[in-house]
Amino acid sequence: MDRIRVLLVGGPSEITGEGRVREVATLSEAVKVVHGGGREHFRYSGESRELHGAPLPVFRWCDRTKIAE
């Protein structure tokens, strides 16, 4: 199955550059990024942005959960 490159928007400012570009199997599942003792959640917004000449689906930050100890 082909992976889809997506752009993460919002959330912690420490997630920068290429860390903002991820690959997903489907646009319907949330992207979860481990960061600062928790997980940052991003969901597909229905929009796209151009990056390096290619349109990427935008996943916007929507939630943060703590990692259970």
CHARMM internal coordinates of N, CA and C (Angstrom, degrees):
IC EDIT
DIST 1 N 1 CA 1.4409
DIST 1 CA 1 C 1.5239
ANGL 1 N 1 CA 1 C 109.04
DIST 1 C 2 N 1.3229
ANGL 1 CA 1 C 2 N 117.07
DIHE 1 N 1 CA 1 C 2 N 136.65
DIST 2 N 2 CA 1.4658
ANGL 1 C 2 N 2 CA 121.69
DIHE 1 CA 1 C 2 N 2 CA 178.10
DIST 2 CA 2 C 1.5115
ANGL 2 N 2 CA 2 C 110.82
DIHE 1 C 2 N 2 CA 2 C -72.98
DIST 2 C 3 N 1.3154
ANGL 2 CA 2 C 3 N 116.04
DIHE 2 N 2 CA 2 C 3 N 141.78
DIST 3 N 3 CA 1.4608
ANGL 2 C 3 N 3 CA 122.42
DIHE 2 CA 2 C 3 N 3 CA 176.33
DIST 3 CA 3 C 1.5319
ANGL 3 N 3 CA 3 C 108.20
DIHE 2 C 3 N 3 CA 3 C -91.37
DIST 3 C 4 N 1.3217
ANGL 3 CA 3 C 4 N 116.94
DIHE 3 N 3 CA 3 C 4 N 152.08
DIST 4 N 4 CA 1.4543
ANGL 3 C 4 N 4 CA 123.36
DIHE 3 CA 3 C 4 N 4 CA -178.79
DIST 4 CA 4 C 1.5270
ANGL 4 N 4 CA 4 C 108.17
DIHE 3 C 4 N 4 CA 4 C -111.59
DIST 4 C 5 N 1.3301
ANGL 4 CA 4 C 5 N 116.49
DIHE 4 N 4 CA 4 C 5 N 124.35
DIST 5 N 5 CA 1.4705
ANGL 4 C 5 N 5 CA 120.23
DIHE 4 CA 4 C 5 N 5 CA 175.64
DIST 5 CA 5 C 1.5193
ANGL 5 N 5 CA 5 C 108.39
DIHE 4 C 5 N 5 CA 5 C -79.04
DIST 5 C 6 N 1.3564
ANGL 5 CA 5 C 6 N 116.85
DIHE 5 N 5 CA 5 C 6 N 131.96
DIST 6 N 6 CA 1.4553
ANGL 5 C 6 N 6 CA 121.95
DIHE 5 CA 5 C 6 N 6 CA -179.06
DIST 6 CA 6 C 1.5288
ANGL 6 N 6 CA 6 C 109.76
DIHE 5 C 6 N 6 CA 6 C -130.74
DIST 6 C 7 N 1.3302
ANGL 6 CA 6 C 7 N 116.28
DIHE 6 N 6 CA 6 C 7 N 162.05
DIST 7 N 7 CA 1.4542
ANGL 6 C 7 N 7 CA 123.09
DIHE 6 CA 6 C 7 N 7 CA 179.72
DIST 7 CA 7 C 1.5223
ANGL 7 N 7 CA 7 C 109.18
DIHE 6 C 7 N 7 CA 7 C -111.98
DIST 7 C 8 N 1.3401
ANGL 7 CA 7 C 8 N 116.87
DIHE 7 N 7 CA 7 C 8 N 128.39
DIST 8 N 8 CA 1.4603
ANGL 7 C 8 N 8 CA 122.20
DIHE 7 CA 7 C 8 N 8 CA 177.64
DIST 8 CA 8 C 1.5264
ANGL 8 N 8 CA 8 C 109.07
DIHE 7 C 8 N 8 CA 8 C -91.13
DIST 8 C 9 N 1.3447
ANGL 8 CA 8 C 9 N 116.46
DIHE 8 N 8 CA 8 C 9 N 131.02
DIST 9 N 9 CA 1.4614
ANGL 8 C 9 N 9 CA 122.51
DIHE 8 CA 8 C 9 N 9 CA -177.77
DIST 9 CA 9 C 1.5182
ANGL 9 N 9 CA 9 C 108.92
DIHE 8 C 9 N 9 CA 9 C -126.10
DIST 9 C 10 N 1.3388
ANGL 9 CA 9 C 10 N 116.52
DIHE 9 N 9 CA 9 C 10 N 136.30
DIST 10 N 10 CA 1.4613
ANGL 9 C 10 N 10 CA 121.56
DIHE 9 CA 9 C 10 N 10 CA 179.74
DIST 10 CA 10 C 1.5142
ANGL 10 N 10 CA 10 C 110.78
DIHE 9 C 10 N 10 CA 10 C 88.19
DIST 10 C 11 N 1.3315
ANGL 10 CA 10 C 11 N 116.38
DIHE 10 N 10 CA 10 C 11 N -170.54
DIST 11 N 11 CA 1.4580
ANGL 10 C 11 N 11 CA 120.79
DIHE 10 CA 10 C 11 N 11 CA -179.03
DIST 11 CA 11 C 1.5165
ANGL 11 N 11 CA 11 C 111.78
DIHE 10 C 11 N 11 CA 11 C 77.40
DIST 11 C 12 N 1.3283
ANGL 11 CA 11 C 12 N 117.43
DIHE 11 N 11 CA 11 C 12 N -163.32
DIST 12 N 12 CA 1.4670
ANGL 11 C 12 N 12 CA 121.54
DIHE 11 CA 11 C 12 N 12 CA -175.57
DIST 12 CA 12 C 1.5282
ANGL 12 N 12 CA 12 C 112.82
DIHE 11 C 12 N 12 CA 12 C -60.88
DIST 12 C 13 N 1.3168
ANGL 12 CA 12 C 13 N 115.53
DIHE 12 N 12 CA 12 C 13 N 137.03
DIST 13 N 13 CA 1.4663
ANGL 12 C 13 N 13 CA 120.09
DIHE 12 CA 12 C 13 N 13 CA -179.87
DIST 13 CA 13 C 1.5246
ANGL 13 N 13 CA 13 C 111.70
DIHE 12 C 13 N 13 CA 13 C -71.09
DIST 13 C 14 N 1.3332
ANGL 13 CA 13 C 14 N 117.78
DIHE 13 N 13 CA 13 C 14 N -15.56
DIST 14 N 14 CA 1.4702
ANGL 13 C 14 N 14 CA 120.83
DIHE 13 CA 13 C 14 N 14 CA 179.17
DIST 14 CA 14 C 1.5324
ANGL 14 N 14 CA 14 C 112.62
DIHE 13 C 14 N 14 CA 14 C -71.61
DIST 14 C 15 N 1.3156
ANGL 14 CA 14 C 15 N 117.36
DIHE 14 N 14 CA 14 C 15 N -17.06
DIST 15 N 15 CA 1.4725
ANGL 14 C 15 N 15 CA 120.53
DIHE 14 CA 14 C 15 N 15 CA 174.65
DIST 15 CA 15 C 1.5206
ANGL 15 N 15 CA 15 C 105.51
DIHE 14 C 15 N 15 CA 15 C -84.52
DIST 15 C 16 N 1.3318
ANGL 15 CA 15 C 16 N 116.57
DIHE 15 N 15 CA 15 C 16 N 107.03
DIST 16 N 16 CA 1.4601
ANGL 15 C 16 N 16 CA 120.66
DIHE 15 CA 15 C 16 N 16 CA -171.55
DIST 16 CA 16 C 1.5228
ANGL 16 N 16 CA 16 C 111.87
DIHE 15 C 16 N 16 CA 16 C -128.71
DIST 16 C 17 N 1.3175
ANGL 16 CA 16 C 17 N 114.74
DIHE 16 N 16 CA 16 C 17 N 171.52
DIST 17 N 17 CA 1.4610
ANGL 16 C 17 N 17 CA 123.02
DIHE 16 CA 16 C 17 N 17 CA 172.03
DIST 17 CA 17 C 1.5134
ANGL 17 N 17 CA 17 C 114.25
DIHE 16 C 17 N 17 CA 17 C 49.30
DIST 17 C 18 N 1.3271
ANGL 17 CA 17 C 18 N 115.22
DIHE 17 N 17 CA 17 C 18 N -129.66
DIST 18 N 18 CA 1.4648
ANGL 17 C 18 N 18 CA 120.39
DIHE 17 CA 17 C 18 N 18 CA -178.20
DIST 18 CA 18 C 1.5264
ANGL 18 N 18 CA 18 C 112.38
DIHE 17 C 18 N 18 CA 18 C -66.98
DIST 18 C 19 N 1.3353
ANGL 18 CA 18 C 19 N 118.14
DIHE 18 N 18 CA 18 C 19 N -16.45
DIST 19 N 19 CA 1.4582
ANGL 18 C 19 N 19 CA 121.06
DIHE 18 CA 18 C 19 N 19 CA 173.52
DIST 19 CA 19 C 1.5155
ANGL 19 N 19 CA 19 C 112.11
DIHE 18 C 19 N 19 CA 19 C -65.26
DIST 19 C 20 N 1.3152
ANGL 19 CA 19 C 20 N 116.60
DIHE 19 N 19 CA 19 C 20 N -15.76
DIST 20 N 20 CA 1.4598
ANGL 19 C 20 N 20 CA 122.44
DIHE 19 CA 19 C 20 N 20 CA 177.70
DIST 20 CA 20 C 1.5221
ANGL 20 N 20 CA 20 C 112.23
DIHE 19 C 20 N 20 CA 20 C -85.66
DIST 20 C 21 N 1.3126
ANGL 20 CA 20 C 21 N 117.54
DIHE 20 N 20 CA 20 C 21 N -9.67
DIST 21 N 21 CA 1.4763
ANGL 20 C 21 N 21 CA 121.34
DIHE 20 CA 20 C 21 N 21 CA 178.78
DIST 21 CA 21 C 1.5210
ANGL 21 N 21 CA 21 C 107.89
DIHE 20 C 21 N 21 CA 21 C -107.40
DIST 21 C 22 N 1.3110
ANGL 21 CA 21 C 22 N 116.56
DIHE 21 N 21 CA 21 C 22 N 125.20
DIST 22 N 22 CA 1.4670
ANGL 21 C 22 N 22 CA 122.59
DIHE 21 CA 21 C 22 N 22 CA -179.20
DIST 22 CA 22 C 1.5147
ANGL 22 N 22 CA 22 C 108.82
DIHE 21 C 22 N 22 CA 22 C -129.90
DIST 22 C 23 N 1.3227
ANGL 22 CA 22 C 23 N 115.56
DIHE 22 N 22 CA 22 C 23 N 166.76
DIST 23 N 23 CA 1.4636
ANGL 22 C 23 N 23 CA 121.29
DIHE 22 CA 22 C 23 N 23 CA 174.43
DIST 23 CA 23 C 1.5149
ANGL 23 N 23 CA 23 C 108.68
DIHE 22 C 23 N 23 CA 23 C -115.50
DIST 23 C 24 N 1.3374
ANGL 23 CA 23 C 24 N 115.97
DIHE 23 N 23 CA 23 C 24 N 135.72
DIST 24 N 24 CA 1.4567
ANGL 23 C 24 N 24 CA 122.09
DIHE 23 CA 23 C 24 N 24 CA -179.72
DIST 24 CA 24 C 1.5264
ANGL 24 N 24 CA 24 C 109.30
DIHE 23 C 24 N 24 CA 24 C -129.31
DIST 24 C 25 N 1.3295
ANGL 24 CA 24 C 25 N 115.34
DIHE 24 N 24 CA 24 C 25 N 160.64
DIST 25 N 25 CA 1.4605
ANGL 24 C 25 N 25 CA 120.38
DIHE 24 CA 24 C 25 N 25 CA 177.47
DIST 25 CA 25 C 1.5191
ANGL 25 N 25 CA 25 C 111.21
DIHE 24 C 25 N 25 CA 25 C -84.40
DIST 25 C 26 N 1.3402
ANGL 25 CA 25 C 26 N 116.29
DIHE 25 N 25 CA 25 C 26 N -32.22
DIST 26 N 26 CA 1.4616
ANGL 25 C 26 N 26 CA 121.68
DIHE 25 CA 25 C 26 N 26 CA -177.57
DIST 26 CA 26 C 1.5207
ANGL 26 N 26 CA 26 C 109.86
DIHE 25 C 26 N 26 CA 26 C -149.53
DIST 26 C 27 N 1.3153
ANGL 26 CA 26 C 27 N 116.74
DIHE 26 N 26 CA 26 C 27 N 151.77
DIST 27 N 27 CA 1.4585
ANGL 26 C 27 N 27 CA 120.84
DIHE 26 CA 26 C 27 N 27 CA 179.58
DIST 27 CA 27 C 1.5241
ANGL 27 N 27 CA 27 C 112.39
DIHE 26 C 27 N 27 CA 27 C -77.57
DIST 27 C 28 N 1.3220
ANGL 27 CA 27 C 28 N 117.59
DIHE 27 N 27 CA 27 C 28 N -10.85
DIST 28 N 28 CA 1.4665
ANGL 27 C 28 N 28 CA 120.62
DIHE 27 CA 27 C 28 N 28 CA -175.88
DIST 28 CA 28 C 1.5311
ANGL 28 N 28 CA 28 C 113.90
DIHE 27 C 28 N 28 CA 28 C -84.55
DIST 28 C 29 N 1.3201
ANGL 28 CA 28 C 29 N 118.19
DIHE 28 N 28 CA 28 C 29 N -12.70
DIST 29 N 29 CA 1.4639
ANGL 28 C 29 N 29 CA 120.84
DIHE 28 CA 28 C 29 N 29 CA 179.86
DIST 29 CA 29 C 1.5220
ANGL 29 N 29 CA 29 C 110.75
DIHE 28 C 29 N 29 CA 29 C -99.77
DIST 29 C 30 N 1.3420
ANGL 29 CA 29 C 30 N 115.61
DIHE 29 N 29 CA 29 C 30 N 144.79
DIST 30 N 30 CA 1.4668
ANGL 29 C 30 N 30 CA 120.68
DIHE 29 CA 29 C 30 N 30 CA 177.81
DIST 30 CA 30 C 1.5233
ANGL 30 N 30 CA 30 C 110.07
DIHE 29 C 30 N 30 CA 30 C -69.86
DIST 30 C 31 N 1.3261
ANGL 30 CA 30 C 31 N 115.44
DIHE 30 N 30 CA 30 C 31 N 149.76
DIST 31 N 31 CA 1.4606
ANGL 30 C 31 N 31 CA 122.21
DIHE 30 CA 30 C 31 N 31 CA 171.15
DIST 31 CA 31 C 1.5230
ANGL 31 N 31 CA 31 C 106.89
DIHE 30 C 31 N 31 CA 31 C -96.63
DIST 31 C 32 N 1.3281
ANGL 31 CA 31 C 32 N 117.10
DIHE 31 N 31 CA 31 C 32 N 130.66
DIST 32 N 32 CA 1.4657
ANGL 31 C 32 N 32 CA 122.06
DIHE 31 CA 31 C 32 N 32 CA 178.79
DIST 32 CA 32 C 1.5193
ANGL 32 N 32 CA 32 C 108.84
DIHE 31 C 32 N 32 CA 32 C -117.97
DIST 32 C 33 N 1.3334
ANGL 32 CA 32 C 33 N 115.57
DIHE 32 N 32 CA 32 C 33 N 125.90
DIST 33 N 33 CA 1.4566
ANGL 32 C 33 N 33 CA 121.94
DIHE 32 CA 32 C 33 N 33 CA -177.76
DIST 33 CA 33 C 1.5244
ANGL 33 N 33 CA 33 C 108.08
DIHE 32 C 33 N 33 CA 33 C -116.55
DIST 33 C 34 N 1.3330
ANGL 33 CA 33 C 34 N 117.31
DIHE 33 N 33 CA 33 C 34 N 122.55
DIST 34 N 34 CA 1.4617
ANGL 33 C 34 N 34 CA 121.33
DIHE 33 CA 33 C 34 N 34 CA 176.91
DIST 34 CA 34 C 1.5235
ANGL 34 N 34 CA 34 C 107.45
DIHE 33 C 34 N 34 CA 34 C -72.34
DIST 34 C 35 N 1.3464
ANGL 34 CA 34 C 35 N 115.40
DIHE 34 N 34 CA 34 C 35 N 126.53
DIST 35 N 35 CA 1.4615
ANGL 34 C 35 N 35 CA 119.76
DIHE 34 CA 34 C 35 N 35 CA -176.60
DIST 35 CA 35 C 1.5273
ANGL 35 N 35 CA 35 C 109.82
DIHE 34 C 35 N 35 CA 35 C -159.81
DIST 35 C 36 N 1.3345
ANGL 35 CA 35 C 36 N 117.34
DIHE 35 N 35 CA 35 C 36 N 126.91
DIST 36 N 36 CA 1.4548
ANGL 35 C 36 N 36 CA 122.53
DIHE 35 CA 35 C 36 N 36 CA 172.23
DIST 36 CA 36 C 1.5190
ANGL 36 N 36 CA 36 C 115.42
DIHE 35 C 36 N 36 CA 36 C 54.68
DIST 36 C 37 N 1.3067
ANGL 36 CA 36 C 37 N 118.13
DIHE 36 N 36 CA 36 C 37 N 45.26
DIST 37 N 37 CA 1.4617
ANGL 36 C 37 N 37 CA 121.16
DIHE 36 CA 36 C 37 N 37 CA 178.14
DIST 37 CA 37 C 1.5154
ANGL 37 N 37 CA 37 C 114.29
DIHE 36 C 37 N 37 CA 37 C 77.82
DIST 37 C 38 N 1.3063
ANGL 37 CA 37 C 38 N 116.48
DIHE 37 N 37 CA 37 C 38 N 13.50
DIST 38 N 38 CA 1.4651
ANGL 37 C 38 N 38 CA 120.03
DIHE 37 CA 37 C 38 N 38 CA 179.39
DIST 38 CA 38 C 1.5140
ANGL 38 N 38 CA 38 C 111.34
DIHE 37 C 38 N 38 CA 38 C -150.63
DIST 38 C 39 N 1.3110
ANGL 38 CA 38 C 39 N 114.52
DIHE 38 N 38 CA 38 C 39 N -171.63
DIST 39 N 39 CA 1.4649
ANGL 38 C 39 N 39 CA 121.22
DIHE 38 CA 38 C 39 N 39 CA 176.19
DIST 39 CA 39 C 1.5190
ANGL 39 N 39 CA 39 C 108.21
DIHE 38 C 39 N 39 CA 39 C -123.50
DIST 39 C 40 N 1.3104
ANGL 39 CA 39 C 40 N 115.80
DIHE 39 N 39 CA 39 C 40 N 128.59
DIST 40 N 40 CA 1.4616
ANGL 39 C 40 N 40 CA 121.91
DIHE 39 CA 39 C 40 N 40 CA 175.72
DIST 40 CA 40 C 1.5250
ANGL 40 N 40 CA 40 C 107.31
DIHE 39 C 40 N 40 CA 40 C -93.14
DIST 40 C 41 N 1.3258
ANGL 40 CA 40 C 41 N 117.21
DIHE 40 N 40 CA 40 C 41 N 131.40
DIST 41 N 41 CA 1.4579
ANGL 40 C 41 N 41 CA 122.54
DIHE 40 CA 40 C 41 N 41 CA -175.95
DIST 41 CA 41 C 1.5286
ANGL 41 N 41 CA 41 C 109.96
DIHE 40 C 41 N 41 CA 41 C -107.97
DIST 41 C 42 N 1.3156
ANGL 41 CA 41 C 42 N 115.79
DIHE 41 N 41 CA 41 C 42 N 134.33
DIST 42 N 42 CA 1.4560
ANGL 41 C 42 N 42 CA 123.10
DIHE 41 CA 41 C 42 N 42 CA 179.27
DIST 42 CA 42 C 1.5262
ANGL 42 N 42 CA 42 C 108.23
DIHE 41 C 42 N 42 CA 42 C -128.35
DIST 42 C 43 N 1.3438
ANGL 42 CA 42 C 43 N 116.95
DIHE 42 N 42 CA 42 C 43 N 138.71
DIST 43 N 43 CA 1.4663
ANGL 42 C 43 N 43 CA 121.78
DIHE 42 CA 42 C 43 N 43 CA 178.01
DIST 43 CA 43 C 1.5246
ANGL 43 N 43 CA 43 C 109.90
DIHE 42 C 43 N 43 CA 43 C -126.15
DIST 43 C 44 N 1.3313
ANGL 43 CA 43 C 44 N 114.99
DIHE 43 N 43 CA 43 C 44 N 151.12
DIST 44 N 44 CA 1.4581
ANGL 43 C 44 N 44 CA 121.80
DIHE 43 CA 43 C 44 N 44 CA -179.52
DIST 44 CA 44 C 1.5220
ANGL 44 N 44 CA 44 C 109.77
DIHE 43 C 44 N 44 CA 44 C -61.68
DIST 44 C 45 N 1.3225
ANGL 44 CA 44 C 45 N 116.43
DIHE 44 N 44 CA 44 C 45 N 130.72
DIST 45 N 45 CA 1.4624
ANGL 44 C 45 N 45 CA 121.93
DIHE 44 CA 44 C 45 N 45 CA -176.18
DIST 45 CA 45 C 1.5255
ANGL 45 N 45 CA 45 C 113.97
DIHE 44 C 45 N 45 CA 45 C -96.82
DIST 45 C 46 N 1.3231
ANGL 45 CA 45 C 46 N 117.48
DIHE 45 N 45 CA 45 C 46 N -9.89
DIST 46 N 46 CA 1.4597
ANGL 45 C 46 N 46 CA 120.50
DIHE 45 CA 45 C 46 N 46 CA -177.39
DIST 46 CA 46 C 1.5163
ANGL 46 N 46 CA 46 C 113.04
DIHE 45 C 46 N 46 CA 46 C 89.52
DIST 46 C 47 N 1.3148
ANGL 46 CA 46 C 47 N 117.33
DIHE 46 N 46 CA 46 C 47 N -2.75
DIST 47 N 47 CA 1.4624
ANGL 46 C 47 N 47 CA 120.84
DIHE 46 CA 46 C 47 N 47 CA 179.31
DIST 47 CA 47 C 1.5252
ANGL 47 N 47 CA 47 C 110.29
DIHE 46 C 47 N 47 CA 47 C -110.28
DIST 47 C 48 N 1.3252
ANGL 47 CA 47 C 48 N 115.59
DIHE 47 N 47 CA 47 C 48 N 173.78
DIST 48 N 48 CA 1.4652
ANGL 47 C 48 N 48 CA 120.12
DIHE 47 CA 47 C 48 N 48 CA 175.67
DIST 48 CA 48 C 1.5258
ANGL 48 N 48 CA 48 C 108.72
DIHE 47 C 48 N 48 CA 48 C -141.31
DIST 48 C 49 N 1.3312
ANGL 48 CA 48 C 49 N 114.79
DIHE 48 N 48 CA 48 C 49 N 158.56
DIST 49 N 49 CA 1.4730
ANGL 48 C 49 N 49 CA 122.17
DIHE 48 CA 48 C 49 N 49 CA 175.99
DIST 49 CA 49 C 1.5111
ANGL 49 N 49 CA 49 C 108.05
DIHE 48 C 49 N 49 CA 49 C -134.96
DIST 49 C 50 N 1.3173
ANGL 49 CA 49 C 50 N 114.79
DIHE 49 N 49 CA 49 C 50 N 147.95
DIST 50 N 50 CA 1.4567
ANGL 49 C 50 N 50 CA 119.73
DIHE 49 CA 49 C 50 N 50 CA 178.53
DIST 50 CA 50 C 1.5231
ANGL 50 N 50 CA 50 C 109.76
DIHE 49 C 50 N 50 CA 50 C -85.08
DIST 50 C 51 N 1.3251
ANGL 50 CA 50 C 51 N 115.84
DIHE 50 N 50 CA 50 C 51 N 132.88
DIST 51 N 51 CA 1.4597
ANGL 50 C 51 N 51 CA 122.22
DIHE 50 CA 50 C 51 N 51 CA 176.52
DIST 51 CA 51 C 1.5195
ANGL 51 N 51 CA 51 C 107.97
DIHE 50 C 51 N 51 CA 51 C -136.54
DIST 51 C 52 N 1.3072
ANGL 51 CA 51 C 52 N 116.77
DIHE 51 N 51 CA 51 C 52 N 120.83
DIST 52 N 52 CA 1.4741
ANGL 51 C 52 N 52 CA 122.60
DIHE 51 CA 51 C 52 N 52 CA -178.05
DIST 52 CA 52 C 1.5258
ANGL 52 N 52 CA 52 C 111.22
DIHE 51 C 52 N 52 CA 52 C 53.41
DIST 52 C 53 N 1.3359
ANGL 52 CA 52 C 53 N 116.54
DIHE 52 N 52 CA 52 C 53 N 39.67
DIST 53 N 53 CA 1.4571
ANGL 52 C 53 N 53 CA 121.46
DIHE 52 CA 52 C 53 N 53 CA 175.62
DIST 53 CA 53 C 1.5160
ANGL 53 N 53 CA 53 C 115.96
DIHE 52 C 53 N 53 CA 53 C 82.87
DIST 53 C 54 N 1.3343
ANGL 53 CA 53 C 54 N 117.24
DIHE 53 N 53 CA 53 C 54 N 2.03
DIST 54 N 54 CA 1.4723
ANGL 53 C 54 N 54 CA 120.17
DIHE 53 CA 53 C 54 N 54 CA -179.31
DIST 54 CA 54 C 1.5318
ANGL 54 N 54 CA 54 C 109.47
DIHE 53 C 54 N 54 CA 54 C -121.90
DIST 54 C 55 N 1.3369
ANGL 54 CA 54 C 55 N 117.61
DIHE 54 N 54 CA 54 C 55 N 134.45
DIST 55 N 55 CA 1.4684
ANGL 54 C 55 N 55 CA 119.32
DIHE 54 CA 54 C 55 N 55 CA 176.50
DIST 55 CA 55 C 1.5319
ANGL 55 N 55 CA 55 C 110.03
DIHE 54 C 55 N 55 CA 55 C -74.88
DIST 55 C 56 N 1.3357
ANGL 55 CA 55 C 56 N 116.55
DIHE 55 N 55 CA 55 C 56 N 131.14
DIST 56 N 56 CA 1.4586
ANGL 55 C 56 N 56 CA 121.55
DIHE 55 CA 55 C 56 N 56 CA 178.33
DIST 56 CA 56 C 1.5308
ANGL 56 N 56 CA 56 C 109.04
DIHE 55 C 56 N 56 CA 56 C -119.64
DIST 56 C 57 N 1.3422
ANGL 56 CA 56 C 57 N 117.75
DIHE 56 N 56 CA 56 C 57 N 136.04
DIST 57 N 57 CA 1.4574
ANGL 56 C 57 N 57 CA 119.93
DIHE 56 CA 56 C 57 N 57 CA 173.37
DIST 57 CA 57 C 1.5270
ANGL 57 N 57 CA 57 C 109.20
DIHE 56 C 57 N 57 CA 57 C -60.57
DIST 57 C 58 N 1.3431
ANGL 57 CA 57 C 58 N 116.57
DIHE 57 N 57 CA 57 C 58 N 142.01
DIST 58 N 58 CA 1.4625
ANGL 57 C 58 N 58 CA 121.92
DIHE 57 CA 57 C 58 N 58 CA -178.95
DIST 58 CA 58 C 1.5265
ANGL 58 N 58 CA 58 C 110.21
DIHE 57 C 58 N 58 CA 58 C -97.54
DIST 58 C 59 N 1.3292
ANGL 58 CA 58 C 59 N 115.07
DIHE 58 N 58 CA 58 C 59 N 127.59
DIST 59 N 59 CA 1.4595
ANGL 58 C 59 N 59 CA 122.31
DIHE 58 CA 58 C 59 N 59 CA 171.42
DIST 59 CA 59 C 1.5211
ANGL 59 N 59 CA 59 C 106.71
DIHE 58 C 59 N 59 CA 59 C -107.95
DIST 59 C 60 N 1.3285
ANGL 59 CA 59 C 60 N 117.83
DIHE 59 N 59 CA 59 C 60 N 119.07
DIST 60 N 60 CA 1.4689
ANGL 59 C 60 N 60 CA 122.60
DIHE 59 CA 59 C 60 N 60 CA -178.73
DIST 60 CA 60 C 1.5244
ANGL 60 N 60 CA 60 C 110.75
DIHE 59 C 60 N 60 CA 60 C -95.33
DIST 60 C 61 N 1.3419
ANGL 60 CA 60 C 61 N 115.03
DIHE 60 N 60 CA 60 C 61 N 144.56
DIST 61 N 61 CA 1.4531
ANGL 60 C 61 N 61 CA 121.41
DIHE 60 CA 60 C 61 N 61 CA 176.99
DIST 61 CA 61 C 1.5212
ANGL 61 N 61 CA 61 C 108.31
DIHE 60 C 61 N 61 CA 61 C -61.34
DIST 61 C 62 N 1.3441
ANGL 61 CA 61 C 62 N 116.84
DIHE 61 N 61 CA 61 C 62 N 136.67
DIST 62 N 62 CA 1.4636
ANGL 61 C 62 N 62 CA 119.93
DIHE 61 CA 61 C 62 N 62 CA -178.86
DIST 62 CA 62 C 1.5220
ANGL 62 N 62 CA 62 C 113.50
DIHE 61 C 62 N 62 CA 62 C -133.76
DIST 62 C 63 N 1.3426
ANGL 62 CA 62 C 63 N 119.14
DIHE 62 N 62 CA 62 C 63 N -18.40
DIST 63 N 63 CA 1.4531
ANGL 62 C 63 N 63 CA 119.58
DIHE 62 CA 62 C 63 N 63 CA -174.07
DIST 63 CA 63 C 1.5232
ANGL 63 N 63 CA 63 C 110.09
DIHE 62 C 63 N 63 CA 63 C -168.11
DIST 63 C 64 N 1.3338
ANGL 63 CA 63 C 64 N 115.38
DIHE 63 N 63 CA 63 C 64 N 162.56
DIST 64 N 64 CA 1.4600
ANGL 63 C 64 N 64 CA 121.93
DIHE 63 CA 63 C 64 N 64 CA 173.92
DIST 64 CA 64 C 1.5096
ANGL 64 N 64 CA 64 C 107.52
DIHE 63 C 64 N 64 CA 64 C -137.26
DIST 64 C 65 N 1.3123
ANGL 64 CA 64 C 65 N 117.47
DIHE 64 N 64 CA 64 C 65 N 135.99
DIST 65 N 65 CA 1.4640
ANGL 64 C 65 N 65 CA 121.99
DIHE 64 CA 64 C 65 N 65 CA 175.27
DIST 65 CA 65 C 1.5235
ANGL 65 N 65 CA 65 C 108.37
DIHE 64 C 65 N 65 CA 65 C -124.83
DIST 65 C 66 N 1.3257
ANGL 65 CA 65 C 66 N 116.54
DIHE 65 N 65 CA 65 C 66 N 149.70
DIST 66 N 66 CA 1.4593
ANGL 65 C 66 N 66 CA 121.55
DIHE 65 CA 65 C 66 N 66 CA 176.98
DIST 66 CA 66 C 1.5118
ANGL 66 N 66 CA 66 C 109.63
DIHE 65 C 66 N 66 CA 66 C -83.43
DIST 66 C 67 N 1.3309
ANGL 66 CA 66 C 67 N 115.88
DIHE 66 N 66 CA 66 C 67 N 147.88
DIST 67 N 67 CA 1.4618
ANGL 66 C 67 N 67 CA 120.98
DIHE 66 CA 66 C 67 N 67 CA 175.07
DIST 67 CA 67 C 1.5213
ANGL 67 N 67 CA 67 C 107.77
DIHE 66 C 67 N 67 CA 67 C -80.56
DIST 67 C 68 N 1.3105
ANGL 67 CA 67 C 68 N 116.88
DIHE 67 N 67 CA 67 C 68 N 126.81
DIST 68 N 68 CA 1.4774
ANGL 67 C 68 N 68 CA 121.61
DIHE 67 CA 67 C 68 N 68 CA 179.80
DIST 68 CA 68 C 1.5232
ANGL 68 N 68 CA 68 C 109.27
DIHE 67 C 68 N 68 CA 68 C -67.41
DIST 68 C 69 N 1.3161
ANGL 68 CA 68 C 69 N 114.97
DIHE 68 N 68 CA 68 C 69 N 141.36
DIST 69 N 69 CA 1.4673
ANGL 68 C 69 N 69 CA 119.52
DIHE 68 CA 68 C 69 N 69 CA 179.80
DIST 69 CA 69 C 1.4966
ANGL 69 N 69 CA 69 C 111.29
DIHE 68 C 69 N 69 CA 69 C -94.76
END
COOR INIT
IC SEED 1 N 1 CA 1 C
IC BUILD
